Amino acid sequence: MEKTIKIKYDEIMDLLKIQKPIFKKYVQSIINLANQYAQGTRPKVVGQMSELMKEFDGSSFSDWEKWYQTKYPDAISKATAKICRILIYLDEAIGNIDEKIVYNWVKDLVITKTYLGFKFQEAILIKVSKLLKINYKMASKADEAKGIDGYLGDIPVSIKPDSYRQKKFLPETIEAKIIYYEKKKDGILIDLTELEDIIQFL
């Protein structure tokens, strides 16, 4: 017998004797996208599932269904209404999408976002240099080999993701001030803590 086994979700439903709903291709993906915008299944609408399962003391799926619908009688309907409102907007948006719009979207993803993904370090240096009112320059190949990404004035800096802080135990020594960044949904959060002495000096 194998030491590790996998049980697929379909099989779990069969084992627990739960009838699987049938959806046409792409339907679940579209509803899931609409729900991301609608936030229809957030805890404030349908309850905190992990906590509710702790409260539930029944023994079958039908027990759970009855118990939940007694506790939250309107939740499924409210979530459905929220999602359906967004689906109307999505349907309208899809009707306005043509080949030119898809071309521009693909071009933005493949060309623009790829470039930004690799060049945002320079954008960080430009932004910080403007804030500090000093010049900047990108690192040479020799500098990059030392972990230096650029210079603020004459000061070497390295630009690292926030997760790098947890990797301090690595045997890498960078002779430079580190600017940490964290990617957010709407941009990049920059931490200038290690530049504090430079900022005070300026």
Long-range contacts (C-beta under 8 A, 24 or more apart in sequence): 16-61, 17-61, 18-61, 30-87, 30-90, 31-83, 31-87, 33-90, 34-83, 34-86, 34-87, 34-90, 35-79, 35-83, 35-86, 37-86, 37-89, 38-82, 38-83, 38-85, 38-86, 39-82, 40-78, 40-79, 40-80, 40-81, 40-82, 40-83, 41-79, 45-75, 45-78, 45-79, 45-82, 46-72, 46-75, 46-76, 46-78, 46-79, 47-71, 47-72, 47-75, 120-181, 120-188, 121-149, 121-150, 121-159, 122-150, 123-188, 124-159, 124-179, 124-181, 124-188, 124-190, 125-149, 125-150, 125-152, 125-157, 125-159, 127-190, 128-152, 128-179, 128-190, 128-192, 128-195, 132-195, 132-198, 132-199, 132-202, 133-202, 134-202, 146-174, 146-175, 146-176, 147-172, 147-174, 147-175, 147-176, 148-174, 148-175, 148-176, 149-176, 152-177, 152-195, 152-198, 155-198, 157-195, 162-189, 162-191
